[in-house]
């Protein structure tokens, strides 16, 4: 009789332990708690009578039992995630005593009323809890719950404890893996944040304005910290107010304006500025506690949390970085720690930006002062090498300053030796072309037959002796300025080509067919009366009007006698230094005599006289040969030329230009508009003859 009941028991135990073996294998195949308990809830009914399987773990930091997962193999509305104090839950009792617990009938259990009530609401009638303890620590409790009363007895205890030990190993492994994964995530997050911080630092180094600094920071922060609002305010310790310098608030709809000032009282930023510590608001209710207009606006826009970080530099409060999010508790402890590091870098960038702004303002002010002083120096000392302090000279220099920045053609008029080239160079230096070439040509110094080649260049073989191509002065002056001195001496046949260059900025080389385009500015100079030459048909009227866009007339030296002493001293020092002579003074009577002289040769005559005086001087006092001035004065005034003399000179000049060819289409008679016989009679009348070769 005794053998028969043993057979079924053996078969039952074998089946249960076979199922247990499957459970153990299932436990080993899971790496997360929810999947593990879900599989246990499916397999454990094959081993023990169970309808619900729960897993409660102890949270050592908070001192509570947390029901991590709860799974059932029957339909039920089950929710996990409950946290309960140790004394208020049977799982806490099991963890604390490390002993299993049987509750055969929940209706008779008076301990832990809250948890028991929740079990009864799910239909649980009895339960068994076994401790989850690994070789390292006590983890919590494994809960077996049944819809039947007295579903568990002592005969089930050993099996459930064995299951508990296996689950404890699995839970320990899962927790270790989760801890390792969390540690790796923390390391990666710290690495990412360190990289982000380094990137922001490198970016901020290259940004000089506060707006650029903030834009770079806000863009980087969005990668690591959830925030939809960011602002940078700076604190003025004199007025105790803040100024909104930068804003990243896509939904502001004009409610906030950069540059506005206000106080920071009754705001998280105000508290951060006062305490010099980060201020974090985790929820909407906390934000509603602040009455500042910006905070109220954020609440109206649906923002739920805020973080304000003071910008400190050597314990000095520069301002505050403010972030806000529409999520609750968006800024955790690690976030605040990271943002504090960011705020430190921003503080350095802000300090540098403020210093740069101050330096820029000082530099701009110094630049304005420098320009003013240079203006004063120019008026007092002249344009570099233009010496003089007279009223008429200042008027000329004022005209130069007006016309120089333009592209207008300038016609400089004045007697020989008044410094027309110096004025032309001054116009070039003050123009936008000052970095390009200044090309000059004295039209009176070039033979008529070669002047066209000098101005426009020529191709190889264009005329006898043109063995190579030549670039003209206009091509050399491309992008710069060309100065044509003695422009009144340009022959009529070249004037039309010059006019074309001025109007069209193009020409052809002598003997060439290719059109060359140039970008030049023309400055012309003459000591002749071009208007009179136009009346006499000796200068093209259209060219004259094109040259006379902005006339500048230089005064003769006799019209600026107050500048003579200054010029004498300047030329004396210049030539004495060149000749290595020590001339310390100029006698006052000498300066007075020089100032009274008429100076028909103007400044050039004065410089030549001073140079000769420096050569003659043996001591330290300038010795000027004043007797030469008296001789010159006796010759003054020179009688003006008569009409007879002018006509004779004009015919002689045309004869020279034509090589004394009288007849023909290009002869002198044709150029003068006279008949050949008429020109011949006038040559005889004036006694003109061709010079011998």
MITILO-624441 format. One line per 2 residues: number of its first residue (from 0); for each residue x, y, z of C-alpha. Coordinates in Angstrom, 3 decimals. Example, Ala and Ser with C-alpha at 12.3 -4.5 7.8 and 13.67 -1.06 7.14 Angstrom:
0 = 12.300:-4.500:7.800 ~ 13.670:-1.060:7.140 .
//
This chain:
0 = 0.000:0.000:0.000 ~ 2.783:2.361:0.864 .
2 = 4.398:1.894:-2.564 ~ 1.402:3.159:-4.559 .
4 = 1.201:6.665:-3.186 ~ 4.950:7.038:-3.644 .
6 = 4.750:6.522:-7.399 ~ 2.504:9.460:-8.130 .
8 = 4.484:11.684:-5.716 ~ 7.704:10.804:-7.475 .
10 = 6.160:11.548:-10.823 ~ 4.806:14.841:-9.518 .
12 = 8.143:15.890:-8.027 ~ 9.895:14.887:-11.226 .
14 = 7.472:16.979:-13.280 ~ 7.770:19.988:-10.978 .
16 = 11.554:19.877:-10.941 ~ 11.560:19.402:-14.683 .
18 = 9.464:22.525:-14.936 ~ 11.834:24.179:-12.470 .
20 = 14.721:23.311:-14.753 ~ 12.892:25.054:-17.588 .
22 = 12.323:28.041:-15.331 ~ 16.039:28.156:-14.504 .
24 = 16.905:28.028:-18.198 ~ 14.370:30.781:-18.874 .
26 = 15.858:32.878:-16.081 ~ 19.314:32.602:-17.627 .
28 = 18.041:33.805:-21.022 ~ 16.705:37.206:-19.881 .
30 = 18.618:40.426:-19.456 ~ 15.890:42.807:-18.213 .
32 = 13.465:42.591:-15.308 ~ 10.112:43.067:-17.094 .
34 = 10.812:40.264:-19.580 ~ 12.099:38.019:-16.776 .
36 = 8.977:38.369:-14.624 ~ 6.699:38.054:-17.643 .
38 = 8.339:34.710:-18.489 ~ 8.150:33.608:-14.828 .
40 = 4.412:34.399:-14.743 ~ 3.987:32.162:-17.778 .
42 = 6.152:29.235:-16.590 ~ 5.716:29.166:-12.802 .
44 = 2.085:27.927:-12.890 ~ 3.577:24.688:-14.199 .
46 = 5.558:24.430:-10.966 ~ 3.443:26.123:-8.280 .
48 = -0.154:27.381:-8.196 ~ 0.400:31.062:-9.043 .
50 = -1.696:33.659:-10.806 ~ 0.470:36.758:-10.193 .
52 = 4.219:37.119:-9.937 ~ 5.681:40.275:-8.385 .
54 = 9.210:41.535:-7.887 ~ 9.902:44.087:-5.150 .
56 = 13.407:45.545:-4.771 ~ 14.836:47.647:-2.014 .
58 = 16.008:51.181:-2.895 ~ 18.872:51.806:-0.481 .
60 = 19.182:55.529:-1.315 ~ 15.534:56.305:-0.567 .
62 = 14.848:53.515:1.997 ~ 11.692:52.207:0.249 .
64 = 10.475:49.015:-1.398 ~ 9.601:49.472:-5.036 .
66 = 7.340:47.055:-6.885 ~ 9.335:47.071:-10.130 .
68 = 7.203:44.645:-12.143 ~ 3.995:42.717:-11.677 .
70 = 2.753:40.211:-14.233 ~ -0.274:37.924:-14.318 .
72 = -1.454:34.918:-16.275 ~ -5.098:35.895:-15.764 .
74 = -6.954:38.979:-17.031 ~ -6.489:41.812:-14.509 .
76 = -5.816:45.572:-14.386 ~ -2.374:45.432:-12.792 .
78 = -0.017:48.387:-12.499 ~ 3.526:48.225:-11.191 .
80 = 5.829:50.980:-10.026 ~ 4.482:51.446:-6.481 .
82 = 6.836:52.685:-3.772 ~ 6.103:51.764:-0.178 .
84 = 7.852:52.227:3.120 ~ 9.406:49.068:4.599 .
86 = 6.935:48.809:7.450 ~ 3.913:49.194:5.171 .
88 = 4.457:46.223:2.840 ~ 4.942:42.448:3.336 .
90 = 7.891:42.642:0.894 ~ 9.622:44.970:3.327 .
92 = 9.036:42.497:6.160 ~ 10.580:39.664:4.101 .
94 = 13.576:41.800:3.076 ~ 14.161:42.893:6.658 .
96 = 13.805:39.426:8.287 ~ 15.168:37.389:5.384 .
98 = 12.428:34.845:6.108 ~ 9.652:33.600:3.808 .
100 = 6.085:34.710:4.498 ~ 2.813:32.759:4.043 .
102 = -0.535:34.525:4.004 ~ -3.086:31.746:3.533 .
104 = -6.141:34.000:3.763 ~ -5.826:37.730:3.047 .
106 = -9.172:38.422:4.720 ~ -7.641:37.435:8.062 .
108 = -4.453:39.538:7.633 ~ -4.514:42.871:9.473 .
110 = -0.956:43.961:8.836 ~ -0.108:46.131:5.852 .
112 = -3.742:47.132:5.206 ~ -3.033:49.335:2.172 .
114 = -1.128:46.686:0.235 ~ -3.521:43.912:1.284 .
116 = -6.467:45.963:0.045 ~ -4.802:46.409:-3.359 .
118 = -4.221:42.653:-3.585 ~ -7.837:41.943:-2.734 .
120 = -9.009:44.375:-5.392 ~ -7.197:42.162:-7.916 .
122 = -8.851:39.028:-6.495 ~ -5.828:37.656:-4.650 .
124 = -6.770:35.305:-1.762 ~ -3.393:33.988:-0.629 .
126 = 0.301:34.627:-1.238 ~ 3.808:33.533:-0.451 .
128 = 6.848:35.818:-0.405 ~ 10.413:34.571:-0.389 .
130 = 13.543:36.701:0.046 ~ 15.679:37.587:-2.963 .
132 = 19.222:37.369:-1.673 ~ 22.349:37.024:-3.739 .
134 = 25.815:36.151:-2.507 ~ 26.520:39.874:-2.260 .
136 = 23.408:41.557:-0.864 ~ 19.736:41.334:0.038 .
138 = 17.827:42.533:-3.006 ~ 14.147:42.333:-2.062 .
140 = 11.341:39.778:-2.302 ~ 9.757:37.496:-4.922 .
142 = 5.961:37.356:-4.567 ~ 3.695:34.416:-5.523 .
144 = 0.005:35.364:-5.462 ~ -3.007:33.091:-6.062 .
146 = -6.706:33.590:-6.526 ~ -7.338:30.624:-4.164 .
148 = -7.125:30.549:-0.379 ~ -4.392:28.459:1.201 .
150 = -2.838:27.840:-2.204 ~ 0.651:27.459:-0.712 .
152 = 1.956:25.163:1.986 ~ 5.182:24.053:3.526 .
154 = 5.606:21.493:0.772 ~ 5.898:24.350:-1.791 .
156 = 8.348:26.384:0.244 ~ 11.556:24.643:-0.746 .
158 = 10.691:24.898:-4.429 ~ 9.760:28.585:-4.205 .
160 = 12.918:29.355:-2.247 ~ 14.928:27.561:-4.893 .
162 = 13.189:29.677:-7.524 ~ 13.912:32.755:-5.406 .
164 = 17.604:31.954:-5.237 ~ 17.766:31.513:-9.020 .
166 = 15.818:34.707:-9.595 ~ 18.110:36.529:-7.152 .
168 = 21.136:35.534:-9.221 ~ 19.376:36.641:-12.382 .
170 = 18.256:39.933:-10.800 ~ 21.784:40.579:-9.501 .
172 = 23.161:40.023:-12.982 ~ 20.511:42.270:-14.544 .
174 = 21.123:45.008:-11.985 ~ 24.865:44.755:-12.513 .
176 = 24.401:44.970:-16.267 ~ 22.044:47.924:-15.868 .
178 = 24.490:49.583:-13.505 ~ 27.327:48.975:-15.951 .
180 = 25.196:50.258:-18.825 ~ 24.181:53.271:-16.750 .
182 = 27.827:53.844:-15.900 ~ 28.746:53.634:-19.576 .
184 = 25.921:56.023:-20.427 ~ 27.145:58.385:-17.731 .
186 = 30.686:58.139:-19.071 ~ 29.462:58.709:-22.617 .
188 = 27.241:61.551:-21.470 ~ 30.112:63.117:-19.567 .
190 = 32.352:62.624:-22.588 ~ 29.750:64.185:-24.871 .
192 = 29.261:67.061:-22.483 ~ 32.997:67.549:-22.132 .
194 = 33.308:67.563:-25.920 ~ 30.386:69.962:-26.167 .
196 = 31.940:72.192:-23.522 ~ 35.243:72.148:-25.403 .
198 = 33.465:72.924:-28.688 ~ 31.586:75.788:-27.081 .
200 = 34.821:77.123:-25.613 ~ 36.557:76.999:-28.987 .
202 = 33.534:78.614:-30.631 ~ 33.298:81.364:-28.053 .
204 = 36.988:82.189:-28.446 ~ 36.324:83.315:-32.023 .
206 = 33.200:85.322:-31.123 ~ 33.674:88.911:-30.103 .
208 = 30.092:90.109:-29.751 ~ 27.722:89.016:-26.996 .
210 = 25.088:88.052:-29.537 ~ 27.513:85.749:-31.363 .
212 = 28.614:84.186:-28.069 ~ 25.034:83.507:-27.048 .
214 = 24.018:82.086:-30.433 ~ 26.887:79.604:-30.317 .
216 = 26.074:78.586:-26.734 ~ 22.328:78.189:-27.267 .
218 = 22.804:76.029:-30.344 ~ 25.207:73.712:-28.500 .
220 = 23.096:73.476:-25.338 ~ 20.089:72.149:-27.226 .
222 = 22.075:69.031:-28.042 ~ 22.460:68.077:-24.366 .
224 = 19.813:69.835:-22.274 ~ 16.077:69.953:-23.082 .
226 = 15.185:73.636:-23.361 ~ 13.086:75.796:-25.662 .
228 = 13.873:79.174:-24.126 ~ 17.229:80.757:-23.433 .
230 = 18.260:84.280:-22.547 ~ 21.405:86.102:-21.515 .
232 = 21.099:89.082:-19.205 ~ 23.882:91.318:-17.935 .
234 = 23.876:93.010:-14.567 ~ 24.816:96.657:-14.020 .
236 = 26.117:96.981:-10.481 ~ 25.719:100.767:-10.660 .
238 = 22.017:100.858:-11.471 ~ 21.259:97.384:-10.039 .
240 = 19.272:96.621:-13.170 ~ 19.688:93.992:-15.856 .
242 = 19.741:94.323:-19.641 ~ 18.510:91.598:-21.977 .
244 = 21.431:91.179:-24.378 ~ 20.484:88.022:-26.251 .
246 = 17.340:85.958:-26.631 ~ 16.423:82.586:-28.100 .
248 = 12.651:82.423:-27.777 ~ 10.928:81.375:-31.018 .
250 = 7.469:81.964:-29.591 ~ 8.042:85.383:-28.075 .
252 = 5.798:87.112:-30.648 ~ 7.481:90.391:-29.828 .
254 = 6.807:90.092:-26.109 ~ 10.493:90.358:-25.244 .
256 = 12.902:92.832:-26.776 ~ 16.668:92.617:-26.768 .
258 = 18.346:95.598:-25.183 ~ 15.503:96.318:-22.763 .
260 = 16.387:97.017:-19.145 ~ 14.470:96.055:-16.021 .
262 = 14.975:94.914:-12.479 ~ 15.345:91.224:-11.753 .
264 = 13.369:91.122:-8.510 ~ 10.790:88.365:-8.037 .
266 = 12.396:86.143:-10.683 ~ 14.632:83.051:-10.578 .
268 = 17.370:85.117:-12.247 ~ 17.127:87.725:-9.496 .
270 = 17.600:85.048:-6.834 ~ 20.562:83.590:-8.750 .
272 = 22.167:87.034:-9.043 ~ 21.682:87.687:-5.338 .
274 = 22.825:84.307:-4.016 ~ 25.448:83.645:-6.733 .
276 = 24.089:80.099:-6.908 ~ 22.073:78.244:-9.575 .
278 = 18.314:78.428:-9.087 ~ 16.199:75.550:-10.431 .
280 = 12.395:75.502:-10.600 ~ 11.024:72.028:-11.350 .
282 = 7.316:72.559:-12.054 ~ 4.649:75.013:-13.094 .
284 = 3.540:75.626:-9.523 ~ 7.084:76.624:-8.576 .
286 = 7.289:79.052:-11.498 ~ 3.958:80.618:-10.568 .
288 = 5.512:81.585:-7.226 ~ 7.547:84.278:-9.044 .
290 = 5.731:87.445:-10.094 ~ 8.245:88.839:-12.612 .
292 = 6.726:89.656:-16.010 ~ 9.083:87.348:-17.937 .
294 = 8.370:84.426:-15.612 ~ 4.623:85.005:-15.946 .
296 = 5.015:85.069:-19.734 ~ 6.848:81.752:-19.656 .
298 = 4.066:80.217:-17.583 ~ 1.481:81.512:-20.057 .
300 = 3.465:79.907:-22.892 ~ 3.327:76.538:-21.173 .
302 = 6.812:76.354:-19.686 ~ 7.042:74.067:-16.648 .
304 = 10.635:74.333:-15.404 ~ 13.401:76.916:-15.273 .
306 = 17.134:77.052:-14.584 ~ 18.990:80.323:-13.905 .
308 = 22.778:80.246:-13.592 ~ 24.812:83.275:-12.459 .
310 = 27.785:84.347:-14.572 ~ 30.635:84.877:-12.133 .
312 = 34.096:86.276:-12.772 ~ 36.387:86.495:-9.744 .
314 = 33.301:86.549:-7.514 ~ 31.881:89.452:-9.532 .
316 = 28.387:88.937:-10.944 ~ 28.344:89.722:-14.663 .
318 = 24.872:88.465:-15.454 ~ 22.777:85.348:-15.705 .
320 = 22.085:82.529:-18.179 ~ 18.424:81.529:-18.138 .
322 = 16.942:78.330:-19.595 ~ 13.351:77.105:-19.562 .
324 = 11.592:73.950:-20.755 ~ 8.028:72.848:-21.312 .
326 = 8.877:69.599:-19.505 ~ 8.642:69.179:-15.755 .
328 = 11.897:68.487:-13.918 ~ 13.851:69.099:-17.129 .
330 = 16.991:70.132:-15.255 ~ 18.460:67.386:-13.058 .
332 = 21.442:67.567:-10.757 ~ 23.846:66.443:-13.454 .
334 = 22.335:68.970:-15.864 ~ 22.810:71.781:-13.374 .
336 = 26.401:70.705:-12.722 ~ 27.110:70.710:-16.449 .
338 = 25.319:74.018:-16.994 ~ 27.368:75.564:-14.180 .
340 = 30.515:74.687:-16.121 ~ 28.961:76.214:-19.230 .
342 = 28.099:79.349:-17.277 ~ 31.734:79.631:-16.183 .
344 = 32.886:79.560:-19.807 ~ 30.197:82.032:-20.833 .
346 = 31.319:84.352:-18.034 ~ 34.845:84.381:-19.497 .
348 = 33.473:84.990:-22.992 ~ 31.202:87.784:-21.735 .
350 = 34.083:89.400:-19.891 ~ 36.232:89.223:-23.039 .
352 = 33.380:90.566:-25.184 ~ 32.807:93.479:-22.809 .
354 = 36.531:94.219:-22.776 ~ 36.648:94.046:-26.593 .
356 = 33.621:96.340:-26.800 ~ 35.303:98.836:-24.504 .
358 = 38.563:98.638:-26.461 ~ 36.661:99.095:-29.739 .
360 = 34.896:102.166:-28.396 ~ 38.197:103.618:-27.203 .
362 = 39.826:102.771:-30.530 ~ 37.019:104.439:-32.475 .
364 = 37.313:107.504:-30.288 ~ 41.087:107.605:-30.748 .
366 = 40.600:107.190:-34.496 ~ 38.245:110.152:-34.590 .
368 = 40.717:112.178:-32.526 ~ 43.560:111.109:-34.826 .
370 = 41.599:112.159:-37.912 ~ 40.801:115.480:-36.279 .
372 = 44.433:116.062:-35.343 ~ 45.574:115.040:-38.816 .
374 = 43.107:117.532:-40.251 ~ 44.534:120.223:-38.002 .
376 = 48.080:119.253:-38.913 ~ 47.239:119.349:-42.613 .
378 = 45.785:122.802:-42.260 ~ 48.794:123.941:-40.255 .
380 = 51.618:122.023:-41.936 ~ 50.247:121.341:-45.398 .
382 = 49.671:118.097:-47.264 ~ 52.897:116.281:-46.432 .
384 = 55.319:118.222:-48.658 ~ 52.964:121.167:-49.342 .
386 = 54.330:123.920:-47.125 ~ 52.323:126.962:-46.154 .
388 = 49.853:128.535:-43.776 ~ 48.283:131.271:-45.851 .
390 = 44.549:131.673:-46.324 ~ 44.677:131.242:-50.107 .
392 = 46.646:127.996:-49.783 ~ 44.165:126.637:-47.228 .
394 = 41.360:127.386:-49.671 ~ 43.127:125.363:-52.371 .
396 = 43.725:122.464:-49.987 ~ 40.071:122.556:-49.014 .
398 = 39.134:122.184:-52.681 ~ 41.544:119.258:-52.960 .
400 = 39.886:117.481:-50.033 ~ 36.490:117.940:-51.635 .
402 = 37.364:116.619:-55.083 ~ 39.930:113.932:-54.169 .
404 = 37.467:111.160:-53.103 ~ 35.510:111.569:-56.348 .
406 = 36.448:110.299:-59.800 ~ 36.115:113.741:-61.380 .
408 = 38.701:115.120:-63.787 ~ 40.668:117.987:-62.226 .
410 = 42.271:120.891:-64.097 ~ 45.047:122.557:-62.085 .
412 = 45.909:126.052:-63.296 ~ 48.665:128.347:-62.192 .
414 = 51.926:129.975:-63.106 ~ 55.075:127.977:-63.668 .
416 = 56.681:126.848:-60.436 ~ 53.601:127.079:-58.192 .
418 = 53.587:123.341:-57.359 ~ 50.916:121.934:-59.617 .
420 = 52.424:118.430:-59.492 ~ 52.383:118.445:-55.671 .
422 = 48.676:119.245:-55.720 ~ 48.074:116.468:-58.253 .
424 = 49.906:113.981:-56.023 ~ 47.891:115.144:-53.024 .
426 = 44.638:114.498:-54.921 ~ 45.881:111.001:-55.807 .
428 = 46.914:110.204:-52.212 ~ 43.532:111.246:-50.849 .
430 = 41.569:109.328:-53.483 ~ 40.423:105.729:-53.577 .
432 = 43.153:105.045:-56.129 ~ 46.022:105.850:-53.750 .
434 = 47.248:102.239:-53.691 ~ 47.626:102.157:-57.491 .
436 = 50.052:103.928:-59.812 ~ 50.445:107.688:-60.200 .
438 = 51.746:108.257:-63.743 ~ 52.898:111.694:-64.858 .
440 = 53.848:113.148:-68.239 ~ 54.965:116.635:-69.174 .
442 = 53.412:117.164:-72.593 ~ 55.693:120.100:-73.380 .
444 = 58.834:118.023:-72.794 ~ 57.989:115.373:-75.400 .
446 = 58.528:116.091:-79.142 ~ 55.254:116.346:-81.011 .
448 = 55.974:113.320:-83.151 ~ 56.561:111.126:-80.123 .
450 = 53.809:112.401:-77.864 ~ 51.135:110.068:-79.268 .
452 = 53.390:107.068:-78.725 ~ 54.127:108.176:-75.143 .
454 = 50.449:108.577:-74.333 ~ 48.924:105.583:-76.115 .
456 = 51.858:103.313:-76.949 ~ 52.638:101.784:-80.294 .
458 = 52.857:98.433:-82.027 ~ 56.005:97.026:-83.555 .
460 = 56.601:98.510:-86.997 ~ 54.126:101.373:-86.493 .
462 = 56.779:103.816:-87.712 ~ 60.460:103.906:-88.530 .
464 = 62.370:102.905:-85.432 ~ 59.449:101.093:-83.752 .
466 = 61.340:97.832:-83.381 ~ 59.259:96.610:-80.412 .
468 = 55.831:97.069:-78.928 ~ 55.531:99.839:-76.355 .
470 = 52.963:100.346:-73.588 ~ 51.725:103.922:-73.262 .
472 = 51.218:106.020:-70.149 ~ 47.457:105.444:-70.135 .
474 = 47.953:101.690:-69.912 ~ 50.495:102.135:-67.124 .
476 = 47.979:104.223:-65.178 ~ 45.191:101.596:-65.371 .
478 = 43.389:101.570:-62.036 ~ 45.310:104.663:-60.913 .
480 = 45.802:108.312:-61.825 ~ 47.499:109.925:-64.817 .
482 = 48.805:113.478:-64.516 ~ 49.284:115.420:-67.752 .
484 = 51.293:118.569:-67.141 ~ 51.288:121.388:-69.689 .
486 = 48.180:119.921:-71.314 ~ 47.818:123.076:-73.406 .
488 = 50.785:121.944:-75.512 ~ 49.024:118.838:-76.860 .
490 = 48.617:119.169:-80.670 ~ 45.107:119.451:-82.093 .
492 = 45.354:116.112:-83.894 ~ 45.944:114.309:-80.577 .
494 = 43.276:116.161:-78.657 ~ 40.446:114.174:-80.255 .
496 = 42.072:110.896:-79.225 ~ 42.584:112.211:-75.685 .
498 = 38.926:113.222:-75.553 ~ 37.905:109.700:-76.536 .
500 = 39.970:108.231:-73.687 ~ 38.300:110.561:-71.205 .
502 = 34.797:109.825:-72.450 ~ 34.978:106.157:-73.452 .
504 = 38.019:104.992:-71.433 ~ 39.346:103.224:-74.533 .
506 = 41.917:103.769:-77.304 ~ 44.158:101.953:-79.821 .
508 = 47.913:101.910:-79.804 ~ 49.676:103.732:-82.615 .
510 = 49.727:101.329:-85.563 ~ 47.350:98.906:-83.845 .
512 = 43.735:97.861:-84.364 ~ 42.903:96.266:-80.988 .
514 = 40.840:98.489:-78.680 ~ 42.295:98.751:-75.190 .
516 = 40.041:99.644:-72.265 ~ 41.435:101.357:-69.191 .
518 = 40.188:102.670:-65.876 ~ 42.000:105.924:-65.194 .
520 = 41.467:109.253:-63.536 ~ 42.939:112.268:-65.322 .
522 = 44.462:115.262:-63.592 ~ 45.603:117.944:-66.029 .
524 = 47.702:121.031:-65.392 ~ 48.571:124.105:-67.430 .
526 = 50.052:127.561:-67.055 ~ 48.249:128.788:-70.140 .
528 = 44.770:130.229:-70.540 ~ 42.915:127.325:-72.167 .
530 = 39.729:129.348:-72.585 ~ 41.656:131.861:-74.691 .
532 = 43.205:129.045:-76.699 ~ 39.703:127.744:-77.406 .
534 = 38.652:131.148:-78.691 ~ 41.657:131.148:-81.000 .
536 = 40.793:127.624:-82.264 ~ 44.083:126.369:-80.902 .
538 = 42.441:124.020:-78.371 ~ 39.326:121.892:-78.814 .
540 = 36.362:123.306:-76.933 ~ 34.871:119.879:-76.161 .
542 = 38.171:118.709:-74.638 ~ 38.431:121.922:-72.635 .
544 = 34.968:121.429:-71.163 ~ 35.838:117.798:-70.388 .
546 = 39.014:118.846:-68.584 ~ 37.442:121.801:-66.806 .
548 = 35.078:119.682:-64.650 ~ 36.721:120.823:-61.419 .
550 = 39.256:123.640:-61.890 ~ 41.772:124.370:-59.124 .
552 = 43.777:127.575:-59.443 ~ 47.068:127.773:-57.538 .
554 = 48.094:131.179:-56.223 ~ 51.415:132.672:-57.247 .
556 = 54.018:132.970:-54.505 ~ 53.625:136.776:-54.478 .
558 = 49.956:136.174:-53.470 ~ 50.986:134.203:-50.374 .
560 = 53.963:136.170:-49.099 ~ 53.279:135.051:-45.505 .
562 = 54.366:131.538:-46.540 ~ 57.791:132.645:-47.804 .
564 = 59.621:132.482:-44.407 ~ 58.261:128.991:-43.801 .
566 = 59.338:127.865:-47.272 ~ 62.806:129.372:-46.846 .
568 = 63.329:127.525:-43.582 ~ 62.067:124.263:-45.073 .
570 = 64.305:124.442:-48.162 ~ 67.272:125.501:-46.025 .
572 = 66.924:122.491:-43.721 ~ 66.359:120.149:-46.650 .
574 = 69.391:121.187:-48.676 ~ 71.624:121.677:-45.627 .
576 = 70.925:118.119:-44.533 ~ 71.612:116.841:-48.050 .
578 = 74.914:118.756:-48.180 ~ 75.761:117.886:-44.558 .
580 = 75.978:121.518:-43.503 ~ 75.009:122.947:-40.124 .
582 = 72.918:126.045:-40.742 ~ 71.255:127.149:-37.551 .
584 = 69.561:130.434:-38.412 ~ 68.374:132.744:-41.150 .
586 = 68.856:136.495:-40.592 ~ 65.625:138.417:-40.191 .
588 = 66.560:141.087:-42.783 ~ 67.107:138.277:-45.274 .
590 = 63.634:136.861:-44.672 ~ 62.133:140.338:-44.998 .
592 = 63.925:140.928:-48.279 ~ 62.843:137.570:-49.651 .
594 = 59.252:138.280:-48.628 ~ 59.256:141.604:-50.534 .
596 = 60.578:140.088:-53.757 ~ 58.151:139.575:-56.685 .
598 = 59.221:135.954:-57.470 ~ 58.283:135.599:-61.131 .
600 = 59.501:131.981:-61.035 ~ 57.426:131.278:-57.893 .
602 = 58.410:128.437:-55.529 ~ 60.802:126.836:-58.008 .
604 = 62.792:130.078:-58.207 ~ 62.772:130.381:-54.427 .
606 = 64.060:126.827:-53.938 ~ 66.831:127.321:-56.485 .
608 = 67.919:130.525:-54.763 ~ 67.939:128.871:-51.324 .
610 = 69.924:125.905:-52.651 ~ 72.488:128.309:-54.115 .
612 = 72.587:130.141:-50.775 ~ 73.229:126.914:-48.863 .
614 = 76.096:126.139:-51.203 ~ 77.601:129.611:-50.626 .
616 = 77.096:129.611:-46.859 ~ 80.314:128.930:-44.890 .
618 = 79.101:129.455:-41.310 ~ 75.928:128.690:-39.365 .
620 = 73.926:131.667:-40.738 ~ 72.335:131.393:-44.161 .
622 = 74.001:133.760:-46.633 ~ 71.585:134.643:-49.468 .
624 = 72.901:136.551:-52.507 ~ 70.282:139.283:-52.295 .
626 = 72.007:141.323:-55.002 ~ 70.679:138.828:-57.554 .
628 = 67.148:139.647:-56.493 ~ 67.770:143.375:-57.054 .
630 = 69.015:142.679:-60.569 ~ 65.944:140.619:-61.268 .
632 = 63.726:143.312:-59.802 ~ 65.094:145.874:-62.291 .
634 = 63.831:143.688:-65.105 ~ 60.309:143.688:-63.704 .
636 = 57.739:144.350:-64.936 ~ 58.267:142.606:-68.244 .
638 = 56.163:144.177:-71.002 ~ 53.391:141.912:-72.216 .
640 = 53.646:140.370:-75.671 ~ 51.907:142.147:-78.574 .
642 = 49.436:140.578:-80.996 ~ 52.199:140.736:-83.619 .
644 = 54.493:138.689:-81.375 ~ 51.765:136.150:-80.592 .
646 = 51.005:135.609:-84.302 ~ 54.685:135.235:-85.121 .
648 = 55.202:132.731:-82.293 ~ 52.135:130.733:-83.333 .
650 = 53.215:130.438:-86.999 ~ 56.729:129.471:-85.939 .
652 = 55.447:126.715:-83.654 ~ 53.224:125.215:-86.412 .
654 = 56.114:125.315:-88.878 ~ 58.269:123.423:-86.420 .
656 = 55.510:120.817:-85.866 ~ 55.148:120.218:-89.622 .
658 = 58.863:120.147:-90.253 ~ 58.550:123.396:-92.250 .
660 = 56.270:121.730:-94.770 ~ 54.032:124.577:-95.978 .
662 = 51.743:123.034:-98.572 ~ 49.767:119.842:-98.693 .
664 = 46.920:118.404:-96.610 ~ 49.080:118.132:-93.490 .
666 = 51.155:121.218:-94.163 ~ 51.413:124.339:-92.016 .
668 = 49.066:126.366:-94.233 ~ 46.281:123.808:-93.830 .
670 = 46.739:123.686:-90.062 ~ 46.669:127.458:-89.782 .
672 = 43.675:127.713:-92.082 ~ 45.574:129.971:-94.493 .
674 = 46.330:129.867:-98.167 ~ 49.818:128.772:-99.087 .
676 = 50.642:132.160:-100.657 ~ 49.317:134.004:-97.599 .
678 = 51.461:131.922:-95.251 ~ 54.518:132.437:-97.454 .
680 = 54.070:136.217:-97.394 ~ 53.699:136.255:-93.621 .
682 = 56.835:134.154:-93.194 ~ 58.690:136.797:-95.155 .
684 = 56.972:139.573:-93.203 ~ 58.085:138.157:-89.851 .
686 = 61.535:137.318:-91.116 ~ 61.208:133.621:-90.343 .
688 = 63.625:131.106:-91.787 ~ 64.094:127.391:-91.471 .
690 = 67.002:126.551:-89.169 ~ 69.925:124.656:-90.659 .
692 = 70.049:120.916:-89.982 .
//
